Amino acid sequence: QVHLVESGGRSVQAGWSLRLSCAASGDTSRTYCMGWFRQTPGKEREGVAVIDLHGTTAYEDSVKGRFTISRDYVNKDTLYLQMHSLKPEDTAMYYCAAARQYCSGWLRPVSWYSDWGQGTQVTVSS
């Protein structure tokens, strides 16, 4: 099992930047794919960005060019989401997820991922 803990979420104004972190611990040797999802009340959880062990990434269309996902395998196996030019529609609870299967350049559905963090709230005001 993989334990995931997100951090970095806070309230910011539109246009600002923010970096989310997700610290992974436990059996991370088979976390072939990791990603960021977000969810707002009443809506389904949606994939934002994913990265696999080969470094292949995929992004949801609305964040392309603004968000960058990266993974630091050396420093405590931490996943990051660098977010620039934030918009009010980016407001959501952001979750970190890990899968024991490769993403291979696709966001993949929620069911693809076996481990989840507790989430970190990002609020963007106009």
mmCIF file of the C-alpha atoms, coordinates in Angstrom:
data_MODEL
# 
_entry.id   MODEL 
# 
loop_
_atom_site.group_PDB 
_atom_site.id 
_atom_site.type_symbol 
_atom_site.label_atom_id 
_atom_site.label_alt_id 
_atom_site.label_comp_id 
_atom_site.label_asym_id 
_atom_site.label_entity_id 
_atom_site.label_seq_id 
_atom_site.pdbx_PDB_ins_code 
_atom_site.Cartn_x 
_atom_site.Cartn_y 
_atom_site.Cartn_z 
_atom_site.occupancy 
_atom_site.B_iso_or_equiv 
_atom_site.pdbx_formal_charge 
_atom_site.auth_seq_id 
_atom_site.auth_comp_id 
_atom_site.auth_asym_id 
_atom_site.auth_atom_id 
_atom_site.pdbx_PDB_model_num 
ATOM 1   C CA . GLN A 1 1   ? 0.000   0.000  0.000   1.00 0.00 ? 1   GLN A CA 1 
ATOM 2   C CA . VAL A 1 2   ? 1.132   3.537  -0.750  1.00 0.00 ? 2   VAL A CA 1 
ATOM 3   C CA . HIS A 1 3   ? 0.467   6.411  1.629   1.00 0.00 ? 3   HIS A CA 1 
ATOM 4   C CA . LEU A 1 4   ? -0.002  9.789  -0.067  1.00 0.00 ? 4   LEU A CA 1 
ATOM 5   C CA . VAL A 1 5   ? -0.074  13.169 1.636   1.00 0.00 ? 5   VAL A CA 1 
ATOM 6   C CA . GLU A 1 6   ? -0.821  16.329 -0.307  1.00 0.00 ? 6   GLU A CA 1 
ATOM 7   C CA . SER A 1 7   ? 0.135   19.849 0.691   1.00 0.00 ? 7   SER A CA 1 
ATOM 8   C CA . GLY A 1 8   ? 0.398   23.327 -0.767  1.00 0.00 ? 8   GLY A CA 1 
ATOM 9   C CA . GLY A 1 9   ? -3.214  24.165 -1.374  1.00 0.00 ? 9   GLY A CA 1 
ATOM 10  C CA . ARG A 1 10  ? -4.446  27.613 -0.330  1.00 0.00 ? 10  ARG A CA 1 
ATOM 11  C CA . SER A 1 11  ? -6.496  30.611 -1.404  1.00 0.00 ? 11  SER A CA 1 
ATOM 12  C CA . VAL A 1 12  ? -4.960  32.764 -4.132  1.00 0.00 ? 12  VAL A CA 1 
ATOM 13  C CA . GLN A 1 13  ? -6.076  35.354 -6.645  1.00 0.00 ? 13  GLN A CA 1 
ATOM 14  C CA . ALA A 1 14  ? -6.566  34.756 -10.343 1.00 0.00 ? 14  ALA A CA 1 
ATOM 15  C CA . GLY A 1 15  ? -3.314  34.871 -12.264 1.00 0.00 ? 15  GLY A CA 1 
ATOM 16  C CA . TRP A 1 16  ? -1.188  33.694 -9.379  1.00 0.00 ? 16  TRP A CA 1 
ATOM 17  C CA . SER A 1 17  ? 0.939   30.569 -9.253  1.00 0.00 ? 17  SER A CA 1 
ATOM 18  C CA . LEU A 1 18  ? 0.877   27.713 -6.791  1.00 0.00 ? 18  LEU A CA 1 
ATOM 19  C CA . ARG A 1 19  ? 2.768   24.459 -6.351  1.00 0.00 ? 19  ARG A CA 1 
ATOM 20  C CA . LEU A 1 20  ? 1.157   21.381 -4.864  1.00 0.00 ? 20  LEU A CA 1 
ATOM 21  C CA . SER A 1 21  ? 3.204   18.572 -3.386  1.00 0.00 ? 21  SER A CA 1 
ATOM 22  C CA . CYS A 1 22  ? 2.374   14.949 -2.697  1.00 0.00 ? 22  CYS A CA 1 
ATOM 23  C CA . ALA A 1 23  ? 4.694   12.934 -0.482  1.00 0.00 ? 23  ALA A CA 1 
ATOM 24  C CA . ALA A 1 24  ? 4.571   9.200  -1.173  1.00 0.00 ? 24  ALA A CA 1 
ATOM 25  C CA . SER A 1 25  ? 5.624   6.545  1.312   1.00 0.00 ? 25  SER A CA 1 
ATOM 26  C CA . GLY A 1 26  ? 5.231   2.806  1.723   1.00 0.00 ? 26  GLY A CA 1 
ATOM 27  C CA . ASP A 1 27  ? 5.536   0.431  -1.225  1.00 0.00 ? 27  ASP A CA 1 
ATOM 28  C CA . THR A 1 28  ? 6.287   3.031  -3.902  1.00 0.00 ? 28  THR A CA 1 
ATOM 29  C CA . SER A 1 29  ? 8.391   0.669  -6.025  1.00 0.00 ? 29  SER A CA 1 
ATOM 30  C CA . ARG A 1 30  ? 5.361   -0.261 -8.124  1.00 0.00 ? 30  ARG A CA 1 
ATOM 31  C CA . THR A 1 31  ? 3.822   3.195  -8.467  1.00 0.00 ? 31  THR A CA 1 
ATOM 32  C CA . TYR A 1 32  ? 4.211   3.186  -12.236 1.00 0.00 ? 32  TYR A CA 1 
ATOM 33  C CA . CYS A 1 33  ? 1.843   6.087  -12.674 1.00 0.00 ? 33  CYS A CA 1 
ATOM 34  C CA . MET A 1 34  ? 0.996   9.007  -10.428 1.00 0.00 ? 34  MET A CA 1 
ATOM 35  C CA . GLY A 1 35  ? -1.380  11.825 -11.008 1.00 0.00 ? 35  GLY A CA 1 
ATOM 36  C CA . TRP A 1 36  ? -3.374  14.771 -9.806  1.00 0.00 ? 36  TRP A CA 1 
ATOM 37  C CA . PHE A 1 37  ? -7.154  14.855 -9.813  1.00 0.00 ? 37  PHE A CA 1 
ATOM 38  C CA . ARG A 1 38  ? -9.567  17.554 -8.706  1.00 0.00 ? 38  ARG A CA 1 
ATOM 39  C CA . GLN A 1 39  ? -13.144 17.636 -7.571  1.00 0.00 ? 39  GLN A CA 1 
ATOM 40  C CA . THR A 1 40  ? -15.742 20.275 -6.795  1.00 0.00 ? 40  THR A CA 1 
ATOM 41  C CA . PRO A 1 41  ? -18.962 19.695 -4.862  1.00 0.00 ? 41  PRO A CA 1 
ATOM 42  C CA . GLY A 1 42  ? -21.555 17.860 -6.913  1.00 0.00 ? 42  GLY A CA 1 
ATOM 43  C CA . LYS A 1 43  ? -19.173 16.951 -9.687  1.00 0.00 ? 43  LYS A CA 1 
ATOM 44  C CA . GLU A 1 44  ? -17.154 13.867 -10.497 1.00 0.00 ? 44  GLU A CA 1 
ATOM 45  C CA . ARG A 1 45  ? -13.469 13.709 -9.774  1.00 0.00 ? 45  ARG A CA 1 
ATOM 46  C CA . GLU A 1 46  ? -11.530 14.560 -12.914 1.00 0.00 ? 46  GLU A CA 1 
ATOM 47  C CA . GLY A 1 47  ? -7.977  13.922 -13.971 1.00 0.00 ? 47  GLY A CA 1 
ATOM 48  C CA . VAL A 1 48  ? -5.738  16.968 -14.222 1.00 0.00 ? 48  VAL A CA 1 
ATOM 49  C CA . ALA A 1 49  ? -2.273  15.599 -14.972 1.00 0.00 ? 49  ALA A CA 1 
ATOM 50  C CA . VAL A 1 50  ? -0.420  12.282 -14.794 1.00 0.00 ? 50  VAL A CA 1 
ATOM 51  C CA . ILE A 1 51  ? 3.149   11.092 -15.128 1.00 0.00 ? 51  ILE A CA 1 
ATOM 52  C CA . ASP A 1 52  ? 4.547   7.590  -15.363 1.00 0.00 ? 52  ASP A CA 1 
ATOM 53  C CA . LEU A 1 53  ? 7.945   6.116  -14.591 1.00 0.00 ? 53  LEU A CA 1 
ATOM 54  C CA . HIS A 1 54  ? 9.166   6.798  -18.136 1.00 0.00 ? 54  HIS A CA 1 
ATOM 55  C CA . GLY A 1 55  ? 8.376   10.470 -17.618 1.00 0.00 ? 55  GLY A CA 1 
ATOM 56  C CA . THR A 1 56  ? 5.475   10.416 -20.039 1.00 0.00 ? 56  THR A CA 1 
ATOM 57  C CA . THR A 1 57  ? 2.872   12.994 -19.082 1.00 0.00 ? 57  THR A CA 1 
ATOM 58  C CA . ALA A 1 58  ? -0.702  13.809 -19.952 1.00 0.00 ? 58  ALA A CA 1 
ATOM 59  C CA . TYR A 1 59  ? -2.836  16.831 -19.127 1.00 0.00 ? 59  TYR A CA 1 
ATOM 60  C CA . GLU A 1 60  ? -6.473  17.763 -19.112 1.00 0.00 ? 60  GLU A CA 1 
ATOM 61  C CA . ASP A 1 61  ? -7.118  20.221 -21.941 1.00 0.00 ? 61  ASP A CA 1 
ATOM 62  C CA . SER A 1 62  ? -7.988  23.225 -19.757 1.00 0.00 ? 62  SER A CA 1 
ATOM 63  C CA . VAL A 1 63  ? -4.661  23.110 -17.902 1.00 0.00 ? 63  VAL A CA 1 
ATOM 64  C CA . LYS A 1 64  ? -2.316  22.483 -20.826 1.00 0.00 ? 64  LYS A CA 1 
ATOM 65  C CA . GLY A 1 65  ? 0.339   25.171 -20.968 1.00 0.00 ? 65  GLY A CA 1 
ATOM 66  C CA . ARG A 1 66  ? -0.456  26.323 -17.416 1.00 0.00 ? 66  ARG A CA 1 
ATOM 67  C CA . PHE A 1 67  ? 0.187   23.268 -15.219 1.00 0.00 ? 67  PHE A CA 1 
ATOM 68  C CA . THR A 1 68  ? 3.266   21.066 -15.079 1.00 0.00 ? 68  THR A CA 1 
ATOM 69  C CA . ILE A 1 69  ? 3.482   17.736 -13.320 1.00 0.00 ? 69  ILE A CA 1 
ATOM 70  C CA . SER A 1 70  ? 6.792   16.340 -12.120 1.00 0.00 ? 70  SER A CA 1 
ATOM 71  C CA . ARG A 1 71  ? 8.058   13.625 -9.845  1.00 0.00 ? 71  ARG A CA 1 
ATOM 72  C CA . ASP A 1 72  ? 11.164  13.635 -7.707  1.00 0.00 ? 72  ASP A CA 1 
ATOM 73  C CA . TYR A 1 73  ? 12.210  10.028 -7.279  1.00 0.00 ? 73  TYR A CA 1 
ATOM 74  C CA . VAL A 1 74  ? 15.260  10.870 -5.234  1.00 0.00 ? 74  VAL A CA 1 
ATOM 75  C CA . ASN A 1 75  ? 13.862  13.249 -2.663  1.00 0.00 ? 75  ASN A CA 1 
ATOM 76  C CA . LYS A 1 76  ? 11.363  11.149 -0.749  1.00 0.00 ? 76  LYS A CA 1 
ATOM 77  C CA . ASP A 1 77  ? 9.497   10.270 -3.929  1.00 0.00 ? 77  ASP A CA 1 
ATOM 78  C CA . THR A 1 78  ? 7.440   13.429 -4.144  1.00 0.00 ? 78  THR A CA 1 
ATOM 79  C CA . LEU A 1 79  ? 4.940   14.370 -6.814  1.00 0.00 ? 79  LEU A CA 1 
ATOM 80  C CA . TYR A 1 80  ? 4.464   18.025 -7.734  1.00 0.00 ? 80  TYR A CA 1 
ATOM 81  C CA . LEU A 1 81  ? 1.941   20.065 -9.644  1.00 0.00 ? 81  LEU A CA 1 
ATOM 82  C CA . GLN A 1 82  ? 3.169   23.515 -10.637 1.00 0.00 ? 82  GLN A CA 1 
ATOM 83  C CA . MET A 1 83  ? 0.208   25.692 -11.503 1.00 0.00 ? 83  MET A CA 1 
ATOM 84  C CA . HIS A 1 84  ? 0.509   29.044 -13.275 1.00 0.00 ? 84  HIS A CA 1 
ATOM 85  C CA . SER A 1 85  ? -2.076  31.590 -14.419 1.00 0.00 ? 85  SER A CA 1 
ATOM 86  C CA . LEU A 1 86  ? -4.662  30.182 -12.066 1.00 0.00 ? 86  LEU A CA 1 
ATOM 87  C CA . LYS A 1 87  ? -8.312  30.794 -12.876 1.00 0.00 ? 87  LYS A CA 1 
ATOM 88  C CA . PRO A 1 88  ? -11.411 30.729 -10.670 1.00 0.00 ? 88  PRO A CA 1 
ATOM 89  C CA . GLU A 1 89  ? -12.493 27.554 -12.486 1.00 0.00 ? 89  GLU A CA 1 
ATOM 90  C CA . ASP A 1 90  ? -9.381  25.842 -11.107 1.00 0.00 ? 90  ASP A CA 1 
ATOM 91  C CA . THR A 1 91  ? -10.938 26.037 -7.652  1.00 0.00 ? 91  THR A CA 1 
ATOM 92  C CA . ALA A 1 92  ? -11.309 22.501 -6.326  1.00 0.00 ? 92  ALA A CA 1 
ATOM 93  C CA . MET A 1 93  ? -10.052 19.906 -3.905  1.00 0.00 ? 93  MET A CA 1 
ATOM 94  C CA . TYR A 1 94  ? -6.923  18.451 -5.475  1.00 0.00 ? 94  TYR A CA 1 
ATOM 95  C CA . TYR A 1 95  ? -6.052  14.800 -4.895  1.00 0.00 ? 95  TYR A CA 1 
ATOM 96  C CA . CYS A 1 96  ? -2.883  12.865 -5.494  1.00 0.00 ? 96  CYS A CA 1 
ATOM 97  C CA . ALA A 1 97  ? -3.224  9.303  -6.805  1.00 0.00 ? 97  ALA A CA 1 
ATOM 98  C CA . ALA A 1 98  ? -0.966  6.355  -7.556  1.00 0.00 ? 98  ALA A CA 1 
ATOM 99  C CA . ALA A 1 99  ? -1.448  3.378  -9.852  1.00 0.00 ? 99  ALA A CA 1 
ATOM 100 C CA . ARG A 1 100 ? 0.371   0.067  -10.284 1.00 0.00 ? 100 ARG A CA 1 
ATOM 101 C CA . GLN A 1 101 ? -0.116  0.314  -14.022 1.00 0.00 ? 101 GLN A CA 1 
ATOM 102 C CA . TYR A 1 102 ? 1.476   2.611  -16.562 1.00 0.00 ? 102 TYR A CA 1 
ATOM 103 C CA . CYS A 1 103 ? -0.560  5.575  -17.733 1.00 0.00 ? 103 CYS A CA 1 
ATOM 104 C CA . SER A 1 104 ? 1.220   5.586  -21.109 1.00 0.00 ? 104 SER A CA 1 
ATOM 105 C CA . GLY A 1 105 ? 0.243   9.138  -21.949 1.00 0.00 ? 105 GLY A CA 1 
ATOM 106 C CA . TRP A 1 106 ? -3.395  8.910  -20.914 1.00 0.00 ? 106 TRP A CA 1 
ATOM 107 C CA . LEU A 1 107 ? -5.154  10.459 -17.907 1.00 0.00 ? 107 LEU A CA 1 
ATOM 108 C CA . ARG A 1 108 ? -6.968  7.167  -17.154 1.00 0.00 ? 108 ARG A CA 1 
ATOM 109 C CA . PRO A 1 109 ? -10.195 6.893  -15.125 1.00 0.00 ? 109 PRO A CA 1 
ATOM 110 C CA . VAL A 1 110 ? -10.414 7.136  -11.356 1.00 0.00 ? 110 VAL A CA 1 
ATOM 111 C CA . SER A 1 111 ? -10.678 3.347  -11.100 1.00 0.00 ? 111 SER A CA 1 
ATOM 112 C CA . TRP A 1 112 ? -7.178  3.013  -12.619 1.00 0.00 ? 112 TRP A CA 1 
ATOM 113 C CA . TYR A 1 113 ? -5.618  4.331  -9.427  1.00 0.00 ? 113 TYR A CA 1 
ATOM 114 C CA . SER A 1 114 ? -5.286  2.219  -6.291  1.00 0.00 ? 114 SER A CA 1 
ATOM 115 C CA . ASP A 1 115 ? -4.082  4.752  -3.722  1.00 0.00 ? 115 ASP A CA 1 
ATOM 116 C CA . TRP A 1 116 ? -5.317  8.235  -2.928  1.00 0.00 ? 116 TRP A CA 1 
ATOM 117 C CA . GLY A 1 117 ? -4.378  11.106 -0.672  1.00 0.00 ? 117 GLY A CA 1 
ATOM 118 C CA . GLN A 1 118 ? -6.771  13.060 1.493   1.00 0.00 ? 118 GLN A CA 1 
ATOM 119 C CA . GLY A 1 119 ? -6.748  16.129 -0.744  1.00 0.00 ? 119 GLY A CA 1 
ATOM 120 C CA . THR A 1 120 ? -5.669  19.750 -0.518  1.00 0.00 ? 120 THR A CA 1 
ATOM 121 C CA . GLN A 1 121 ? -7.989  22.680 -1.244  1.00 0.00 ? 121 GLN A CA 1 
ATOM 122 C CA . VAL A 1 122 ? -7.158  25.250 -3.901  1.00 0.00 ? 122 VAL A CA 1 
ATOM 123 C CA . THR A 1 123 ? -9.368  28.325 -4.081  1.00 0.00 ? 123 THR A CA 1 
ATOM 124 C CA . VAL A 1 124 ? -8.869  30.935 -6.789  1.00 0.00 ? 124 VAL A CA 1 
ATOM 125 C CA . SER A 1 125 ? -10.719 34.217 -6.469  1.00 0.00 ? 125 SER A CA 1 
ATOM 126 C CA . SER A 1 126 ? -11.309 36.664 -9.309  1.00 0.00 ? 126 SER A CA 1 
# 
